[in-house]
């Protein structure tokens, strides 16, 4: 990991640069795939699956029989672990339910807001080197709580043309209604436009590589909503001399092993800690099964020394990390001061892995600095807020003139007329009563 000593503000943009390509670098490829899927549907999906995943699929639909057979291959202990994690995730997201808001803004004018589920949602579950069955829980559980009618899951097949049994177990556990063996850009295209076998959805959820992230962003041009730009994983840790260097190293490596384009950063007010963490990373990385992947990610990562905590906090908010771990003597300073982060982990005994799996919070989070404007996935991500209003004759008398004056000032005579024509009928009634 590269050690950076007291970087000047004018150099922050370079110091905090992510190891990712821009939308412009990938957009052409995504557009070509989109256009092909629009034109050729499942035929195009099949061709891209063969090209990108190296597998020739006779059918991309997972049958109920296949699901039941796959579940038998999931060890009981792991099934119980998945169920326990699901229960914690369910408890946290169910607690996010809000009641109907109902208010009379003026006598005779009743306004209220209710939340309704998004009917059709698509869940993208990364596969490849690490099939993320935990992401099934993170997306399908809140979708089920929200009451989404169609929950369509897409995930890339392995070389045998199958999905991991754990993904299938989690999917049936959480009420997924259809499972499709397709990944990458072509999966996003299928969900966005629909094909003979892939239902078109209204909103697409889930993390992915840079190509999936750009595909989701471009899908919005076609009227499909997305949860957020959620690309390669990243973690920033802030720590001082009170922190445990081996713990921090393990946290940094836990994100580095996600993929070669992941990024991890340590910001510290202690040069001694930075040296200790660097040594621990070198030691721990050697025993990881995914050492090659972690080493490439570590090469893109940094250990940053700063003089004081105020400077550290400013730098962290500028970066806007996906995951943010705080291990300092004054954790409250960072908890109170952080404004840009996807999810925050506090103290020596709160590893980021807990949020990835089983504490209850969601691990589908904004990356690449998008935490400055986006929230992570939550129950509201699967709901729409709808407003309602009901106005009585008294209510229209109370606000009618206000509407007329404002409409006329904007030059929208028909808007004014829609009120005036009603008031003419109401006012005689009032004067005659």
C-alpha positions as CSV (number, residue, x, y, z in Angstrom):
1,X,0.0,0.0,0.0
2,X,1.2,3.5,-0.8
3,X,1.9,5.7,2.2
4,X,1.0,9.4,1.7
5,X,2.2,11.9,4.3
6,X,0.1,15.0,5.0
7,X,-1.4,15.6,1.6
8,X,-2.2,19.2,0.7
9,X,-5.8,20.0,-0.2
10,X,-4.9,20.9,-3.7
11,X,-3.7,17.4,-4.2
12,X,-6.7,15.7,-2.7
13,X,-8.5,14.9,-6.0
14,X,-5.4,12.9,-7.1
15,X,-4.8,11.3,-3.8
16,X,-8.4,10.1,-3.5
17,X,-8.8,9.0,-7.1
18,X,-10.7,5.7,-7.5
19,X,-9.2,3.0,-9.7
20,X,-12.2,2.9,-12.0
21,X,-12.9,3.7,-15.6
22,X,-15.3,6.6,-16.5
23,X,-18.8,6.2,-17.9
24,X,-17.4,7.5,-21.3
25,X,-14.9,4.5,-21.4
26,X,-17.7,2.0,-21.1
27,X,-20.8,3.7,-22.5
28,X,-20.2,2.6,-26.1
29,X,-20.0,-1.1,-25.1
30,X,-23.1,-0.8,-23.0
31,X,-25.1,0.9,-25.7
32,X,-24.2,-1.8,-28.3
33,X,-25.4,-4.5,-25.9
34,X,-28.6,-2.6,-25.1
35,X,-29.4,-2.0,-28.8
36,X,-28.8,-5.7,-29.6
37,X,-31.1,-6.9,-26.7
38,X,-33.8,-4.4,-27.8
39,X,-33.7,-5.8,-31.3
40,X,-33.0,-9.5,-30.7
41,X,-34.1,-10.3,-27.1
42,X,-33.2,-13.7,-25.8
43,X,-31.1,-14.5,-28.8
44,X,-28.8,-11.6,-27.9
45,X,-28.8,-12.5,-24.2
46,X,-27.6,-16.0,-25.1
47,X,-24.9,-14.7,-27.4
48,X,-23.5,-12.4,-24.8
49,X,-23.6,-15.0,-22.1
50,X,-21.5,-17.3,-24.3
51,X,-19.1,-14.4,-25.1
52,X,-18.7,-12.9,-21.6
53,X,-19.3,-15.9,-19.3
54,X,-18.0,-18.6,-21.6
55,X,-21.1,-20.8,-21.3
56,X,-23.7,-21.9,-23.9
57,X,-27.1,-21.8,-22.2
58,X,-30.0,-23.8,-23.6
59,X,-32.3,-22.1,-21.1
60,X,-31.7,-19.2,-18.7
61,X,-34.6,-19.9,-16.5
62,X,-34.1,-21.7,-13.1
63,X,-36.9,-24.2,-12.6
64,X,-38.5,-25.0,-9.2
65,X,-37.2,-28.5,-9.5
66,X,-33.6,-27.1,-9.9
67,X,-34.1,-24.9,-6.9
68,X,-35.2,-27.8,-4.7
69,X,-32.3,-30.0,-5.8
70,X,-29.8,-27.2,-5.2
71,X,-31.0,-26.5,-1.7
72,X,-30.1,-30.1,-0.7
73,X,-26.4,-29.2,-1.4
74,X,-26.4,-26.3,1.1
75,X,-25.1,-27.6,4.4
76,X,-27.5,-27.3,7.3
77,X,-25.2,-25.1,9.3
78,X,-25.0,-22.6,6.5
79,X,-28.7,-22.7,5.9
80,X,-29.2,-21.8,9.6
81,X,-26.6,-19.0,9.3
82,X,-28.5,-17.6,6.3
83,X,-31.8,-17.8,8.1
84,X,-30.3,-16.1,11.1
85,X,-28.9,-13.3,9.0
86,X,-32.2,-13.0,7.2
87,X,-34.0,-12.6,10.5
88,X,-31.7,-9.7,11.5
89,X,-32.0,-8.0,8.2
90,X,-35.8,-8.4,8.3
91,X,-36.0,-7.0,11.8
92,X,-34.0,-3.9,10.9
93,X,-35.9,-3.2,7.6
94,X,-39.3,-3.9,9.0
95,X,-38.6,-1.3,11.7
96,X,-38.3,1.3,8.9
97,X,-42.0,1.2,8.1
98,X,-43.7,4.5,8.5
99,X,-47.4,5.2,9.0
100,X,-49.8,7.2,6.8
101,X,-49.4,11.0,7.2
102,X,-52.7,12.7,7.3
103,X,-53.2,16.5,7.8
104,X,-55.8,19.2,7.3
105,X,-53.8,22.0,5.9
106,X,-56.8,24.4,5.9
107,X,-60.4,23.9,7.0
108,X,-61.9,21.6,4.3
109,X,-58.5,20.7,2.7
110,X,-57.3,17.2,3.6
111,X,-53.9,16.0,2.4
112,X,-52.3,12.7,3.1
113,X,-49.4,10.6,2.0
114,X,-49.2,6.8,1.7
115,X,-46.5,4.5,0.6
116,X,-47.2,1.8,-2.1
117,X,-44.8,-0.9,-3.3
118,X,-43.0,-0.8,-6.6
119,X,-44.8,-3.6,-8.4
120,X,-41.9,-5.0,-10.5
121,X,-38.3,-5.0,-9.3
122,X,-35.1,-6.6,-10.7
123,X,-32.4,-7.8,-8.4
124,X,-28.9,-8.1,-9.8
125,X,-26.7,-10.5,-7.8
126,X,-23.0,-10.6,-8.6
127,X,-21.5,-13.9,-9.4
128,X,-18.2,-14.6,-11.1
129,X,-15.3,-15.1,-8.6
130,X,-17.6,-14.8,-5.6
131,X,-21.3,-15.5,-5.9
132,X,-22.8,-13.1,-3.4
133,X,-25.8,-14.9,-1.9
134,X,-25.7,-12.4,0.9
135,X,-26.9,-9.8,-1.6
136,X,-30.0,-11.8,-2.2
137,X,-30.9,-11.3,1.4
138,X,-30.1,-7.6,1.3
139,X,-32.4,-7.0,-1.7
140,X,-35.1,-9.6,-1.5
141,X,-35.9,-9.1,2.2
142,X,-36.9,-5.4,1.9
143,X,-38.6,-6.1,-1.4
144,X,-40.8,-8.7,0.3
145,X,-41.5,-6.5,3.3
146,X,-42.5,-3.7,1.0
147,X,-44.9,-6.0,-0.8
148,X,-43.4,-5.9,-4.3
149,X,-45.5,-8.2,-6.6
150,X,-42.8,-9.4,-9.0
151,X,-39.2,-9.9,-7.7
152,X,-37.0,-11.0,-10.6
153,X,-33.4,-12.1,-9.8
154,X,-30.6,-12.2,-12.3
155,X,-27.2,-13.6,-11.6
156,X,-24.4,-14.8,-14.0
157,X,-24.0,-18.6,-14.3
158,X,-20.9,-20.5,-13.6
159,X,-19.0,-22.5,-16.3
160,X,-21.5,-25.3,-15.8
161,X,-24.4,-23.0,-16.6
162,X,-25.7,-23.1,-13.0
163,X,-26.1,-20.7,-10.1
164,X,-24.6,-21.3,-6.7
165,X,-26.9,-23.4,-4.5
166,X,-26.6,-20.8,-1.8
167,X,-28.1,-18.1,-4.1
168,X,-31.0,-20.3,-4.9
169,X,-31.6,-21.2,-1.2
170,X,-31.6,-17.5,-0.2
171,X,-33.8,-16.6,-3.2
172,X,-36.6,-19.1,-2.3
173,X,-36.2,-18.2,1.4
174,X,-36.9,-14.5,0.6
175,X,-39.8,-14.8,-1.8
176,X,-38.1,-14.2,-5.2
177,X,-40.7,-14.9,-7.9
178,X,-38.4,-15.6,-10.9
179,X,-34.7,-16.5,-11.2
180,X,-32.7,-15.9,-14.4
181,X,-29.2,-17.2,-15.1
182,X,-27.8,-14.1,-16.8
183,X,-25.3,-11.5,-15.7
184,X,-23.4,-8.4,-16.8
185,X,-24.6,-5.7,-19.1
186,X,-27.0,-8.2,-20.8
187,X,-28.8,-8.9,-17.5
188,X,-29.4,-5.1,-17.0
189,X,-30.6,-4.9,-20.6
190,X,-33.0,-7.8,-20.1
191,X,-34.5,-6.3,-17.0
192,X,-34.7,-2.8,-18.6
193,X,-36.4,-3.8,-21.9
194,X,-37.8,-7.3,-21.2
195,X,-37.3,-10.3,-23.4
196,X,-39.2,-13.6,-24.1
197,X,-38.0,-15.0,-20.8
198,X,-36.9,-11.9,-18.7
199,X,-39.7,-9.7,-17.4
200,X,-39.3,-6.0,-17.8
201,X,-39.1,-4.3,-14.4
202,X,-39.7,-0.8,-13.1
203,X,-36.6,-0.5,-10.9
204,X,-33.2,-2.3,-10.9
205,X,-31.2,-3.0,-7.7
206,X,-27.9,-4.4,-6.9
207,X,-24.1,-3.9,-7.0
208,X,-21.8,-5.0,-9.8
209,X,-18.6,-4.3,-11.7
210,X,-18.0,-1.1,-13.6
211,X,-19.9,-2.4,-16.7
212,X,-23.0,-3.3,-14.6
213,X,-22.8,0.1,-12.8
214,X,-22.7,2.0,-16.1
215,X,-25.4,-0.2,-17.6
216,X,-27.7,0.6,-14.7
217,X,-27.0,4.3,-15.1
218,X,-27.7,4.2,-18.8
219,X,-30.9,2.2,-18.2
220,X,-32.3,5.3,-16.6
221,X,-32.3,7.0,-20.0
222,X,-35.0,4.4,-21.0
223,X,-37.3,5.2,-18.0
224,X,-36.1,2.5,-15.7
225,X,-35.2,3.5,-12.1
226,X,-32.2,2.2,-10.3
227,X,-31.3,2.1,-6.6
228,X,-28.0,3.9,-6.9
229,X,-24.7,3.7,-8.7
230,X,-23.1,0.8,-6.8
231,X,-19.9,-0.3,-8.3
232,X,-16.6,-1.8,-7.1
233,X,-16.4,-2.0,-3.3
234,X,-14.4,0.4,-1.2
235,X,-13.6,1.0,2.5
236,X,-12.0,3.8,4.4
237,X,-10.8,3.4,8.0
238,X,-9.9,6.2,10.3
239,X,-7.8,5.2,13.3
240,X,-5.3,6.4,15.9
241,X,-2.9,4.9,18.4
242,X,-5.8,3.4,20.3
243,X,-6.7,1.1,17.4
244,X,-5.6,-2.6,16.9
245,X,-3.4,-2.8,13.8
246,X,-4.2,-6.4,13.1
247,X,-8.0,-5.7,13.2
248,X,-7.6,-2.8,10.8
249,X,-5.5,-4.9,8.4
250,X,-8.1,-7.6,8.4
251,X,-10.8,-5.0,7.6
252,X,-8.8,-3.5,4.7
253,X,-8.2,-7.0,3.2
254,X,-11.8,-8.0,3.6
255,X,-12.7,-5.4,1.1
256,X,-9.6,-5.8,-1.1
257,X,-10.5,-9.4,-1.8
258,X,-13.8,-8.4,-3.4
259,X,-12.1,-7.6,-6.7
260,X,-9.1,-6.1,-8.3
261,X,-10.9,-2.8,-8.8
262,X,-11.7,-2.5,-5.1
263,X,-10.1,0.3,-3.1
264,X,-9.2,0.5,0.6
265,X,-7.8,3.5,2.5
266,X,-6.5,4.1,6.0
267,X,-6.5,7.6,7.3
268,X,-4.6,8.0,10.6
269,X,-3.0,10.6,12.9
270,X,-0.4,8.0,13.9
271,X,2.6,7.1,11.7
272,X,3.4,4.2,14.1
273,X,0.0,2.7,13.5
274,X,0.3,3.1,9.7
275,X,3.6,1.2,9.8
276,X,2.0,-1.5,12.0
277,X,-1.0,-1.8,9.7
278,X,1.3,-2.0,6.6
279,X,3.2,-4.9,8.2
280,X,0.0,-6.7,9.2
281,X,-1.4,-6.4,5.7
282,X,1.7,-8.0,4.2
283,X,1.5,-10.8,6.7
284,X,-2.2,-11.5,6.5
285,X,-2.5,-11.3,2.7
286,X,-0.1,-14.2,2.2
287,X,-2.6,-16.7,3.7
288,X,-5.7,-15.6,1.7
289,X,-7.1,-17.9,-0.9
290,X,-7.9,-14.8,-3.0
291,X,-4.4,-13.4,-2.5
292,X,-3.8,-12.4,-6.2
293,X,-7.1,-10.4,-6.3
294,X,-6.3,-8.7,-2.9
295,X,-2.8,-7.8,-3.9
296,X,-4.0,-6.1,-7.1
297,X,-6.6,-4.1,-5.1
298,X,-4.0,-3.3,-2.4
299,X,-1.8,-1.8,-5.1
300,X,-4.5,0.8,-5.7
301,X,-4.9,1.5,-2.0
302,X,-3.4,4.0,0.4
303,X,-2.3,4.7,3.9
304,X,-2.7,8.4,4.6
305,X,-1.1,10.3,7.5
306,X,-2.7,13.5,8.7
307,X,-1.7,15.8,11.5
308,X,-5.1,16.2,13.3
309,X,-8.6,14.7,13.4
310,X,-10.2,17.9,12.0
311,X,-8.2,17.5,8.8
312,X,-8.9,13.8,8.7
313,X,-12.7,14.4,8.9
314,X,-12.6,16.9,6.1
315,X,-10.7,14.6,3.9
316,X,-13.0,11.7,4.6
317,X,-16.1,13.7,3.8
318,X,-14.5,14.8,0.5
319,X,-13.9,11.1,-0.4
320,X,-17.4,9.9,0.6
321,X,-16.6,6.3,1.3
322,X,-19.0,3.4,0.7
323,X,-18.0,1.8,4.1
324,X,-16.4,3.9,6.9
325,X,-14.9,2.3,10.0
326,X,-14.0,4.5,13.0
327,X,-11.5,3.2,15.5
328,X,-10.2,6.2,17.6
329,X,-10.2,7.6,21.1
330,X,-12.8,10.1,20.1
331,X,-15.3,8.1,17.9
332,X,-18.1,10.6,18.6
333,X,-16.2,13.3,16.8
334,X,-16.3,11.3,13.6
335,X,-19.8,9.9,14.1
336,X,-21.2,13.5,14.7
337,X,-19.1,15.0,11.8
338,X,-19.5,12.5,9.0
339,X,-21.8,13.7,6.3
340,X,-20.8,11.5,3.3
341,X,-20.7,7.8,3.8
342,X,-22.8,4.8,2.8
343,X,-22.6,2.9,6.1
344,X,-20.6,3.6,9.3
345,X,-18.9,1.0,11.6
346,X,-17.9,2.2,15.1
347,X,-15.3,0.7,17.4
348,X,-12.7,-2.1,17.4
349,X,-15.3,-4.8,17.5
350,X,-17.5,-3.7,14.6
351,X,-15.9,-5.2,11.5
352,X,-17.3,-4.2,8.1
353,X,-18.0,-7.9,7.5
354,X,-20.9,-7.7,10.1
355,X,-22.7,-5.3,7.8
356,X,-22.0,-7.4,4.8
357,X,-23.7,-10.4,6.3
358,X,-25.7,-10.4,9.5
359,X,-25.9,-7.4,11.7
360,X,-29.1,-6.2,9.9
361,X,-28.1,-3.1,8.0
362,X,-28.0,-3.2,4.2
363,X,-24.8,-3.8,2.3
364,X,-25.9,-2.4,-1.0
365,X,-24.4,1.1,-0.8
366,X,-23.3,4.0,-3.0
367,X,-19.7,3.9,-4.2
368,X,-17.3,6.1,-6.1
369,X,-18.3,9.2,-4.0
370,X,-22.0,8.9,-4.7
371,X,-22.6,8.7,-0.9
372,X,-22.6,12.5,-1.1
373,X,-26.0,12.4,-2.7
374,X,-27.4,8.8,-2.5
375,X,-28.5,6.6,0.4
376,X,-27.9,2.9,0.6
377,X,-30.7,0.5,-0.1
378,X,-33.4,0.5,2.6
379,X,-37.1,-0.3,2.8
380,X,-38.1,3.0,1.2
381,X,-36.1,2.0,-1.9
382,X,-38.8,-0.4,-2.8
383,X,-41.7,2.0,-2.1
384,X,-43.2,5.0,-3.7
385,X,-44.7,7.9,-1.7
386,X,-48.1,8.8,-3.1
387,X,-49.9,12.0,-2.1
388,X,-53.7,12.3,-1.9
389,X,-56.0,15.3,-1.3
390,X,-59.7,15.8,-0.8
391,X,-61.2,19.3,-0.8
392,X,-64.7,20.2,0.4
393,X,-66.8,23.2,-0.8
394,X,-65.6,25.0,2.4
395,X,-62.0,24.1,1.5
396,X,-62.2,25.4,-2.0
397,X,-63.7,28.6,-0.7
398,X,-60.8,28.9,1.7
399,X,-58.0,28.5,-0.9
400,X,-59.8,29.2,-4.2
401,X,-58.8,32.9,-4.4
402,X,-55.2,32.0,-3.6
403,X,-55.1,29.5,-6.5
404,X,-56.8,32.0,-8.9
405,X,-54.3,34.8,-8.1
406,X,-51.3,32.5,-8.5
407,X,-52.5,30.9,-11.7
408,X,-53.3,34.3,-13.3
409,X,-49.9,35.6,-12.3
410,X,-48.3,32.7,-14.1
411,X,-50.4,33.2,-17.2
412,X,-52.2,29.9,-16.9
413,X,-55.8,30.9,-17.4
414,X,-57.2,27.4,-17.7
415,X,-55.7,26.6,-14.2
416,X,-57.6,29.6,-12.9
417,X,-60.8,28.7,-14.7
418,X,-60.8,25.2,-13.1
419,X,-61.2,26.9,-9.8
420,X,-63.4,29.8,-10.8
421,X,-66.1,27.6,-12.5
422,X,-66.5,25.7,-9.2
423,X,-66.6,28.8,-7.0
424,X,-69.4,30.2,-9.1
425,X,-71.5,27.2,-8.2
426,X,-70.5,27.2,-4.6
427,X,-70.9,30.9,-3.8
428,X,-74.6,31.1,-4.7
429,X,-75.2,28.1,-2.5
430,X,-73.4,29.9,0.3
431,X,-75.3,33.2,-0.1
432,X,-78.6,31.4,-0.4
433,X,-78.1,29.3,2.8
